[in-house]
Amino acid sequence: QVRLVESGGGLVQPGGSLRLSCTGSDFIFSNNAMSWYRQGPGKEREFVAYISMSSSIMRYADSVKGRFTISRDNSKNTVYLQMNSLKPGETAVYYCTAPFLKTWGQGTLVSVSS
């Protein structure tokens, strides 16, 4: 019954921004690190960002460092991904996961196009 639900995806122009959200339920959210992954067309799923239980550690893929910011609000059981200066190659389904629980959301589609 562990569940993660992503939201916030959509169509955005190159250089634009989006903020994704992922809300968890039926597990102790604050006891779990959280990550974002993405899978573009014809590509393998790739790591995007990681945040520790209390936000003391954040890590990013080199390709997004400086443009994306991960954050979380444990009182809302929610992790966020702020994405700035989006590139067309970053069109993908973005997924939320709790790595220890090996739980994934359904994904939210981000389309970067003119």
C-alpha positions as CSV (number, residue, x, y, z in Angstrom):
1,Q,0.0,0.0,0.0
2,V,3.1,2.3,0.0
3,R,2.2,4.9,-2.5
4,L,4.0,7.8,-4.3
5,V,2.2,10.3,-6.5
6,E,4.0,12.7,-8.7
7,S,2.5,15.9,-10.2
8,G,3.5,19.1,-11.8
9,G,4.7,18.0,-15.2
10,G,3.6,19.5,-18.5
11,L,4.7,21.3,-21.6
12,V,7.4,23.9,-21.2
13,Q,9.5,25.9,-23.6
14,P,13.3,25.5,-23.7
15,G,14.7,27.7,-21.0
16,G,11.6,27.5,-19.0
17,S,10.9,26.2,-15.5
18,L,8.7,23.6,-13.8
19,R,8.3,22.5,-10.2
20,L,7.5,18.8,-9.6
21,S,5.9,17.4,-6.5
22,C,5.8,13.9,-5.1
23,T,3.6,13.0,-2.1
24,G,4.0,9.7,-0.2
25,S,1.6,7.8,1.9
26,D,1.4,4.6,4.0
27,F,5.0,4.8,5.1
28,I,7.1,6.9,7.5
29,F,8.1,9.6,5.0
30,S,10.6,11.3,7.3
31,N,12.6,8.1,7.8
32,N,13.3,7.7,4.1
33,A,15.7,9.4,1.8
34,M,14.1,10.4,-1.5
35,S,15.2,10.6,-5.1
36,W,14.1,11.8,-8.5
37,Y,14.8,9.8,-11.7
38,R,13.8,10.4,-15.3
39,Q,13.4,8.3,-18.4
40,G,13.5,10.0,-21.8
41,P,12.4,8.4,-25.1
42,G,14.8,5.7,-26.1
43,K,16.9,6.1,-23.0
44,E,17.4,4.2,-19.7
45,R,16.1,5.6,-16.5
46,E,18.7,7.9,-15.0
47,F,19.4,9.4,-11.6
48,V,18.5,13.1,-11.2
49,A,18.6,14.1,-7.6
50,Y,18.8,12.8,-4.0
51,I,17.8,14.2,-0.7
52,S,18.5,12.7,2.8
53,M,15.9,12.3,5.5
54,S,16.4,15.7,7.1
55,S,17.7,17.6,4.0
56,S,21.2,17.6,5.3
57,I,22.5,16.0,2.1
58,M,21.5,16.8,-1.5
59,R,23.1,15.3,-4.5
60,Y,22.6,15.9,-8.2
61,A,23.5,14.4,-11.5
62,D,26.2,16.4,-13.1
63,S,23.9,17.3,-16.0
64,V,21.4,19.1,-13.8
65,K,23.7,20.6,-11.1
66,G,23.1,24.3,-10.8
67,R,19.8,24.2,-12.6
68,F,17.7,21.8,-10.5
69,T,17.0,22.0,-6.8
70,I,15.6,19.1,-4.7
71,S,13.8,19.9,-1.4
72,R,11.3,18.2,0.9
73,D,8.6,19.1,3.5
74,N,8.3,16.2,5.9
75,S,5.2,17.7,7.5
76,K,3.5,17.3,4.1
77,N,5.1,14.0,3.1
78,T,6.3,15.7,0.0
79,V,9.5,16.0,-2.0
80,Y,9.9,18.7,-4.7
81,L,12.1,19.2,-7.8
82,Q,12.5,22.7,-9.0
83,M,13.8,22.6,-12.6
84,N,15.1,25.7,-14.2
85,S,16.6,26.4,-17.7
86,L,15.1,23.2,-19.1
87,K,16.6,21.8,-22.3
88,P,14.8,19.8,-25.0
89,G,16.9,16.7,-24.2
90,E,15.3,16.7,-20.8
91,T,11.9,15.7,-22.1
92,A,11.2,12.6,-20.0
93,V,8.9,11.0,-17.5
94,Y,10.1,12.0,-14.1
95,Y,9.7,9.5,-11.3
96,C,9.9,9.8,-7.5
97,T,11.3,7.0,-5.4
98,A,12.1,6.0,-1.8
99,P,15.3,4.1,-2.5
100,F,15.3,2.0,0.6
101,L,11.7,0.9,0.0
102,K,12.3,0.4,-3.7
103,T,9.0,2.2,-4.3
104,W,8.2,4.3,-7.4
105,G,5.5,6.7,-8.3
106,Q,3.6,6.5,-11.6
107,G,5.7,9.3,-13.1
108,T,4.8,12.7,-14.5
109,L,5.6,13.7,-18.1
110,V,7.8,16.8,-18.7
111,S,7.9,17.9,-22.4
112,V,10.4,20.6,-23.3
113,S,9.6,21.9,-26.7
114,S,9.0,25.1,-28.7
